[in-house]
Amino acid sequence: MSEHSGSSVTREFVVAVLMPGGETTNVTVPQGNYSDFWAPRIGQNVKVEISAKGDKVRFDKADLGISFAEHERRQRQGFDSKLGD
């Protein structure tokens, strides 16, 4: 018998989505279960994917603005540029 005392945290984000008709609607988007995710900042524009029925929304994994790897690359680039000063 094994006991698990840990718990997982599922984050959700409320985002304003500009719909194809031009109206804006607020939707709740789950963080997603993939390793290359960097949480968007308040006010940041990010891409989302909406199901054909319009009932499910998720972050677009191809958006570099929410990529952990891209965030790390930009951090390294900023650090390296400071070294060159």
N, C-alpha and C positions, 0 to 999 in steps of 0.2 A: 504494500500500500504506500503510495506516495502522496504527499501533501503539497499543494501549490499555494503559497501565500501571496504571490505576485498578481498583479492585475494589469491589464493592458488599457491604455487610454486611447480612445477614438476621438479625434478632433473633427469638428465640423466648422465650416466657414460660411458666413452669410455674405453673398456677393450680389452686386447689382449687375444684371445681365442685360445688355442692349440686344433686344430681339430684332429679327429681320424686318419687322414692320416699323421699327423706329422707337417703340415703347421700351421702357426700362422696367424690369421686374426683379425683385429680390428673391433669391433662391438659396437654399442651404446645400452646400457641397461638402461631401465627406473628404477627408484628407487623402484617402486612397491607400492601397496596400502595396506600395512599391518603394524600393530603396532610394531612388534618385528623386527625392522630393524636398524642396526647400519652401517652407510656408511663406505665402505672399504677405507683404506688408500692407497696412491700411493705406488705401488710395492707389495701390499698384494695379495696373492693367494687366490682366492675365487672360489666356485663352481657355475656354471651356468647351466641352462637347455636350450636346443636348440630344437625348434620344428622339427618335422619329415621333413618338407620342408626346414628347415634351414633358414626360413625368420624371425623368432622371437626368441629372447633370453631374458631370465629373470634370476634373481638371484635365486639360490637354497635356499629355505626357511630353509632347514635342516642344512645348513652350519652355524656352531656355530660362525665362524669368523665374520659374519654380523648380529649376534643376539644381540639386545639391552639388553635382559635379561642376556645373557652370559657375555656381557661387564660389566654390573652392578655387577654380581657375582664375576668376576675377580677383579673389583675395591674394593669390600668389602673384598675379600680374601687378597688382598695386604695391605689394611688398617689394617685388623686384625693381619696380620703377623708382621707388624711394631709395633703394640701395645705389642706383645709378646717379643720384643727385650729388 
